[in-house]
Amino acid sequence: MLLIKGGHIYDSPSAPVDILIENEKIAEVSENIHISKGMEIVDVSGLIIAPGLVDMHVHFRDPGYEYKEDILSGASAAAAGGITTCCCMPNTLPVADNEATIRYIAEIAKHASARVLPYGAVTVGQKGEALTDFALLYSAGAVALSDDGNPIQSACMMRDAMRKAALTNSLIISHCEDAEMVDNFAVNEGRVSRELGIQGRPAIAEVLMVARDVMLAAITGARVHIAHVSTEGSVEIIRRAKAAGTKVTAETCPQYFSLTEDEILRQGAIARMNPPLRTTHDVDAIIQGLEDGTIDVIATDHAPHSAKEKSKPLQDAPSGITGLETSLALTLTYLYHTGRLSLERIIGRMSRSPAGILALETGTLEPGAAADIVVFDPDEEWTVDPAKFKSKARSSPFAGMNLRGKVKLTICRGKIVYSGGNDHVV
């Protein structure tokens, strides 16, 4: 048994409570739980207790690209960030479009510091040409379907996928970019791309595909989740689609409400990602979308690469940054400490909402729920040092930044999987 003692629940921080964990479940939540012999006791007085975070969008590169990240190293990084559930995109080698690869990920994940749940590919090989066996992928352990990294370009193929998803109650997660418009361009199309004298990825390339997919969801009755929203136009389309009753949910990432395209001028390839960093107007729209519930989820799109790869010139380097170990602190710094979102709403976007979208038994501290918990100090200041990351990757545009909000303890399946700066284990 594990007793978490004296913390403040995130949605009612006035009264300190204890949480008793037994057999990987939350057994009791109340004041002054009786201490019994043999209990492991952790004093978290003055700290915030919340359900473990659920990251709907990570790339763990395993199988096939383990030199960038693997399931165990990625899960360790997740635990350090207070994340107890990670959902892996299928752009691995081989692609997770088959039962064997899904089962491989699930098997390795049994030994990980966080729950690692696989997504299956929507199309075979993520080539956009033939649909996978949705039912088989789900039965093997997939929790949703996506061709993230290789977005489905054919409207006919996406309509067929949504029709099939509607019949099987599958969730499709859509990376919305028109491939012909974005090619392999490194930055947002606009002032910065013009200053650098290079072609950019236009915002309309995302907006058009978001519009297409929410319209297809409306006519097929399928559930669609829009990944890593980065533009003002996308937010408005999703807002209108929700008002019309379309089964659409959406996510964004901390980089899209904390940084702009100007970061490319300062950091080059370190700040290269897909979709790219956008303008101040887009950042404001993303925050407004989080405030009014248009955007349901804050994920990371953790996309690790080796130092050698990210040291290449801007136009040659791969897109992607690390995000697991900074996501909560960035969200607290840019949304909580600026008064834009309460702790309750932040945990909603980072735990309760993604758990609900994926129908997971997490995202709550109710007795009987899975004992996945994060304990954090919302005010503690610290400086981002990628050299200390648990992830294999060190590429972060937030390196050297001072943030407010520090994870102190992470519990997954009833066991302490991260204890950073917490000296109160009794």
C-alpha positions in Angstrom: 0.0 0.0 0.0 1.1 3.5 -0.8 -0.2 6.6 1.1 0.1 10.0 -0.6 -0.3 12.4 2.3 -1.3 16.0 2.7 -1.6 17.3 -0.9 -4.2 19.5 -2.5 -6.4 18.1 -5.2 -6.1 20.2 -8.4 -9.8 21.1 -8.6 -10.3 21.9 -4.9 -6.9 23.1 -3.6 -8.2 24.5 -0.3 -8.3 21.3 1.8 -5.4 18.9 2.1 -6.2 15.3 1.6 -4.6 11.8 1.6 -4.8 9.3 -1.2 -4.5 5.6 -0.4 -3.3 3.3 -3.2 -3.8 -0.4 -3.2 -3.5 -3.1 -5.9 -2.8 -0.5 -8.6 -6.1 1.3 -7.8 -7.1 4.4 -5.8 -8.6 2.9 -2.7 -9.6 6.0 -0.7 -9.4 9.8 -1.0 -10.1 11.6 2.3 -8.6 13.6 5.1 -6.2 12.0 7.6 -6.3 8.4 6.4 -5.2 6.1 9.2 -1.6 4.9 8.8 -1.1 1.2 9.0 2.0 -0.9 9.4 3.8 -1.6 6.2 2.5 1.4 4.3 4.9 3.4 2.1 4.1 7.0 2.9 4.9 10.0 0.8 4.4 13.5 2.3 3.3 15.9 -0.4 2.2 18.8 1.8 1.8 22.0 -0.1 1.8 20.3 -3.5 -0.9 19.8 -6.1 -2.2 16.3 -6.8 -3.8 15.5 -10.2 -4.5 12.5 -12.3 -1.5 11.4 -14.4 -1.3 13.3 -17.7 -2.4 11.6 -20.9 -0.4 12.5 -24.0 -2.4 11.6 -27.1 0.4 12.3 -29.5 4.0 11.0 -29.2 6.5 9.4 -31.5 8.6 6.8 -29.8 10.4 5.6 -33.0 10.2 2.0 -31.9 10.5 -0.3 -33.9 13.0 0.8 -36.5 14.4 4.1 -35.3 15.5 3.3 -31.7 18.6 5.4 -32.0 16.2 8.4 -31.8 14.0 7.1 -29.0 12.6 3.7 -27.9 9.6 2.7 -25.9 11.4 2.5 -22.6 13.4 5.8 -22.9 10.3 7.6 -24.1 8.2 6.3 -21.2 10.9 7.3 -18.8 10.9 10.9 -20.2 7.1 10.8 -20.0 7.2 9.9 -16.3 9.6 12.8 -15.6 7.0 15.1 -17.2 4.1 13.8 -15.1 2.7 11.8 -18.0 1.4 8.4 -17.2 -0.1 7.4 -20.5 1.4 8.0 -24.0 -0.1 7.1 -27.3 2.4 6.3 -30.1 1.9 7.3 -33.7 2.4 4.4 -36.2 5.2 5.9 -38.4 7.7 3.3 -37.3 9.7 0.7 -39.3 7.7 -1.4 -40.0 4.7 0.8 -39.9 2.2 -0.2 -37.2 -0.4 -1.3 -39.8 -0.4 -4.9 -38.7 -1.2 -7.1 -35.7 2.4 -8.1 -35.1 3.8 -4.6 -34.7 0.9 -3.5 -32.5 1.5 -6.5 -30.2 5.3 -5.8 -30.2 4.7 -2.3 -28.9 2.2 -3.5 -26.3 4.6 -6.2 -25.1 7.6 -3.9 -24.6 5.3 -1.4 -22.9 4.6 -3.8 -20.1 8.1 -2.9 -18.8 7.8 0.8 -19.3 7.6 3.6 -16.7 4.3 4.8 -18.2 1.5 3.3 -20.1 2.4 3.2 -23.8 -0.6 2.6 -26.1 -0.2 2.1 -29.8 -2.1 3.7 -32.7 -2.7 1.7 -35.8 -2.2 3.1 -39.3 -5.3 4.0 -41.3 -3.8 2.9 -44.6 -1.4 0.1 -45.4 2.2 1.4 -45.1 0.7 4.9 -44.5 0.6 5.2 -48.3 -2.9 6.3 -48.6 -3.8 3.6 -51.1 -5.6 0.8 -49.1 -7.3 0.7 -45.7 -6.0 -1.4 -43.0 -8.0 -3.9 -41.0 -9.4 -1.6 -38.3 -11.0 -4.4 -36.2 -7.8 -6.5 -36.3 -5.7 -3.5 -35.2 -8.0 -2.7 -32.3 -8.2 -6.3 -31.2 -4.3 -6.4 -31.1 -4.3 -3.4 -28.8 -4.5 -0.2 -30.9 -6.6 2.5 -29.2 -7.1 4.7 -32.3 -6.0 5.1 -36.0 -3.8 7.6 -37.7 -1.6 8.2 -40.7 0.2 11.0 -38.8 3.4 12.0 -40.6 1.9 10.9 -43.9 -1.5 12.6 -44.0 -4.1 11.0 -46.2 -4.3 13.2 -49.3 -7.2 11.6 -51.2 -10.6 12.8 -50.1 -12.1 9.6 -51.4 -9.8 7.5 -49.3 -10.5 9.6 -46.2 -14.2 9.3 -46.8 -13.9 5.5 -47.1 -11.8 5.5 -43.9 -14.4 7.5 -42.1 -17.3 5.4 -43.3 -15.5 2.3 -42.0 -14.6 4.1 -38.7 -18.2 5.0 -38.2 -19.3 1.4 -38.6 -16.6 0.1 -36.1 -16.7 3.1 -33.7 -13.0 3.7 -34.4 -11.4 7.1 -33.9 -9.3 8.6 -36.7 -6.7 11.1 -35.7 -5.9 13.4 -38.7 -2.7 15.2 -39.5 -4.1 18.0 -41.6 -1.7 19.3 -44.2 -2.0 19.4 -48.0 1.2 17.7 -49.1 1.5 19.4 -52.4 1.4 22.8 -50.8 3.8 22.1 -48.0 6.3 19.8 -49.8 9.2 19.5 -47.4 9.4 23.2 -46.6 10.9 24.0 -43.2 9.1 27.1 -42.0 5.7 28.9 -42.0 5.0 30.8 -45.2 5.2 34.5 -44.3 7.5 37.2 -43.1 10.2 34.8 -41.8 10.3 32.6 -44.9 10.6 35.8 -47.0 13.4 37.1 -44.8 15.2 33.8 -45.2 14.5 33.7 -48.9 13.0 30.2 -48.8 9.6 28.7 -49.5 7.3 28.1 -46.6 4.4 25.9 -45.4 1.3 28.1 -45.8 -1.4 28.1 -43.1 -4.0 27.5 -45.7 -2.5 24.0 -46.3 -3.7 23.1 -42.8 -6.9 25.0 -42.9 -8.1 23.3 -46.1 -7.5 19.8 -44.8 -9.2 20.6 -41.5 -12.2 21.8 -43.4 -12.2 18.7 -45.6 -12.0 16.3 -42.7 -14.7 17.9 -40.5 -17.0 18.0 -43.5 -16.3 14.3 -44.1 -16.9 13.5 -40.5 -20.2 15.4 -40.7 -21.5 13.4 -43.6 -20.2 10.0 -42.5 -21.0 10.3 -38.7 -17.4 9.3 -37.9 -15.4 10.6 -35.0 -12.3 12.6 -36.1 -9.6 14.1 -33.9 -7.6 16.9 -35.5 -3.9 16.7 -34.5 -1.6 19.5 -33.5 -3.8 22.5 -34.5 -1.5 25.5 -35.3 -3.6 28.1 -37.2 -6.3 30.6 -36.5 -8.3 29.4 -39.4 -8.3 25.8 -38.2 -9.6 26.9 -34.8 -12.5 28.7 -36.3 -13.5 25.8 -38.5 -13.4 23.4 -35.6 -15.4 25.8 -33.5 -18.2 26.0 -36.2 -18.1 22.2 -36.7 -18.6 21.6 -33.0 -21.5 24.0 -32.9 -23.1 22.1 -35.8 -22.8 18.8 -33.9 -20.0 17.2 -35.8 -18.1 14.6 -33.9 -14.8 16.4 -33.9 -12.2 16.9 -31.2 -8.9 18.7 -31.5 -5.5 19.1 -29.9 -2.7 21.6 -29.9 0.8 21.5 -28.3 2.7 23.9 -26.0 4.9 25.1 -28.8 1.9 26.5 -30.6 0.7 28.7 -27.7 4.2 29.7 -26.5 6.4 30.4 -29.6 6.1 32.1 -33.0 7.9 31.7 -36.3 10.5 34.2 -35.1 12.1 31.3 -33.1 13.4 30.0 -36.5 15.5 33.1 -36.8 17.0 32.6 -33.4 17.4 28.8 -33.3 17.2 27.5 -36.9 16.6 23.7 -37.2 16.1 23.3 -33.4 12.8 25.1 -33.9 11.8 23.2 -37.0 8.6 21.2 -36.7 5.5 20.1 -38.6 3.2 22.0 -38.6 5.6 24.9 -38.3 5.5 27.7 -35.7 3.1 30.4 -36.9 2.3 34.0 -36.1 1.3 35.9 -33.1 -2.3 36.0 -34.4 -2.3 32.2 -34.6 -0.9 31.9 -31.0 -3.7 34.1 -29.7 -6.3 32.1 -31.6 -4.9 28.8 -30.2 -5.1 30.2 -26.6 -8.7 31.4 -27.2 -9.6 27.9 -28.6 -8.3 26.4 -25.4 -10.2 28.8 -23.3 -13.5 28.3 -24.9 -13.2 24.5 -25.4 -12.8 24.4 -29.1 -9.5 22.7 -28.5 -10.0 19.8 -26.2 -6.5 18.5 -25.6 -2.9 19.6 -25.0 -0.5 17.0 -26.3 3.2 17.2 -27.1 3.8 15.7 -30.6 7.1 14.5 -29.0 9.2 13.9 -32.1 12.8 13.0 -31.2 15.7 13.0 -33.5 19.4 12.6 -33.0 21.7 15.5 -32.3 23.5 14.8 -35.6 20.2 15.0 -37.5 19.1 18.3 -35.9 22.5 19.9 -36.4 22.0 19.9 -40.1 21.1 23.2 -41.9 17.5 24.3 -41.5 16.3 23.0 -44.9 18.0 19.6 -44.5 17.2 18.9 -40.9 14.2 16.7 -39.9 11.2 18.3 -38.3 10.4 17.6 -34.7 11.2 18.5 -31.1 11.2 16.8 -27.7 8.3 17.7 -25.6 7.5 15.3 -22.8 9.5 16.8 -20.0 8.5 20.4 -20.5 4.8 20.2 -21.5 3.2 20.7 -18.0 5.6 23.5 -17.0 5.1 25.3 -20.3 1.3 25.0 -20.0 1.5 26.3 -16.4 3.9 29.1 -17.4 2.0 30.3 -20.4 -1.6 29.6 -19.5 -2.0 29.3 -15.7 0.4 31.9 -14.5 -1.0 34.3 -17.1 -4.5 33.8 -15.9 -5.8 32.2 -19.1 -6.7 28.7 -17.7 -7.3 27.5 -14.2 -5.6 24.4 -12.9 -8.8 22.5 -13.2 -9.1 23.3 -16.9 -5.4 22.6 -17.6 -5.7 19.1 -16.1 -8.9 18.7 -18.1 -7.0 19.4 -21.3 -4.0 17.3 -20.3 -5.7 14.3 -18.6 -9.4 14.1 -18.3 -10.3 15.1 -21.8 -7.8 12.9 -23.7 -8.7 9.9 -21.5 -12.3 10.5 -22.3 -11.7 10.8 -26.1 -9.8 7.5 -26.0 -12.2 5.8 -23.6 -9.4 5.1 -21.1 -9.8 4.3 -17.4 -7.6 7.2 -16.3 -7.9 10.9 -16.0 -9.6 10.8 -12.6 -8.8 10.5 -8.9 -12.1 8.8 -8.0 -11.8 5.8 -5.7 -11.6 2.7 -7.9 -9.8 4.5 -10.7 -6.3 3.5 -11.9 -3.6 4.8 -9.6 -2.0 7.1 -12.2 -1.1 10.3 -10.4 1.1 13.4 -10.8 2.2 15.6 -8.0 3.6 19.0 -8.8 4.5 22.4 -7.5 2.8 24.9 -9.8 5.0 27.8 -8.7 8.5 26.3 -8.5 10.9 27.9 -11.0 13.5 26.0 -13.0 15.6 26.2 -16.1 15.2 23.8 -19.0 18.4 21.8 -19.4 18.1 19.2 -22.2 21.3 17.5 -20.9 19.2 16.3 -18.0 16.4 14.9 -20.1 15.4 11.2 -19.7 14.7 11.2 -23.5 17.4 10.2 -25.9 16.8 13.4 -27.8 18.0 16.8 -26.7 16.5 19.0 -29.3 14.3 21.6 -27.5 13.7 25.2 -28.5 13.0 25.8 -24.8 16.5 25.1 -23.7 17.7 27.7 -21.2 14.2 29.0 -20.7 13.0 29.7 -17.1 9.6 28.0 -16.4 7.2 27.9 -13.5 5.8 24.5 -12.5 7.8 21.4 -11.5 6.8 17.8 -11.4 7.8 16.3 -8.1 6.3 12.8 -8.2 4.7 10.5 -10.8 2.9 7.3 -10.0 1.8 4.9 -12.6 -0.1 1.6 -11.9 0.2 2.4 -8.2 4.1 2.6 -8.3 6.4 5.6 -8.0 8.0 5.9 -11.4 9.5 9.3 -11.0 10.6 11.2 -7.9 12.3 14.4 -8.9 13.1 16.8 -6.1 10.8 15.1 -3.6 12.5 14.3 -0.4 9.5 13.3 1.6 9.2 9.6 1.2 8.9 8.4 4.8 
